[in-house]
Amino acid sequence: PPPAWTGLMIDRAQAPAVDGRLDDPVWARAEQTAAFVGMWGGAVDPEIAKVRFVCDGQWLYIAFRASEANMRDDHVEGIEFCVAPLPESDEFAQSLVMFKGKTITRRGVARFQIPNTDWKTAYEVYDDHFVIELALPIDQLFMTPPKRGDVFEFNVSRQRKQDGTDDSWDIWVWSAGGSSPGNRSRFGEVVFCDLACVLATMRKDLQSALTAARERLRLRYCPAR
């Protein structure tokens, strides 16, 4: 089945600065996606990309971090995000950021026609990774702010090819199985939660893990006679 993931609902005062640094406290609390896989199959690679997603009722904030020791000027990279806030509709927002080396070369939206002047982008390259940080205005996604428990359909991909060639793109996605990252039938799900909900889930997961650990110890050291 397609993967599921938690989007964190926050107060506007907690909103991150869109600066490509990801040092805002809210990013440390937001859940990270599972490892990406090849578009048409292949091994899971946890270093290809890591994505987090938060919402303050006015903006959707997306943080994309990918390991890369050598940002080459002869490679074109692309990050594509697809968000479907309206389950009953076939429409979805599809935003794309393209870059070479340390420079953004293109950004745009394929659906919903979000004006580029109204959404925010930051791109930073570090020694062993790069970061793309986006903020998309909710009112231009033709949606109302999500509430606790709301579910969006979502997918995100990383794409790369050598510039100036006819080589095919290397594509890694969070939710695989379709013919393209924008195949709506293969989108995963983002469930919106506030911090209290996230902490409650963490406590439940911890309790379950402790119970399982105690049972393993019991079976190991106190086997039935």
Buried (B, 14 or more C-beta within 10 A) or exposed (E): EBBEBBBBBBEEEBBBBBEBBBEBEBBEBBBBBBBBBBBEEEEEBEEBBBBBBBBBBEBBBBBBBBBBEEBEEEBBBBBBBBBBBEEEEEEBBBBBBBBBBEEBEEBEBBBBEBEEEEBBBBBBBBEEBBBBBBBBBBEBBEBEBBEEEBBBBBBBBBBBBEBEEEEEEBBBBBBBBBEEBBBBEBBBBBBBBBBEBBEEEEEEEEEEEEEEEEEEEEEEEEEEE
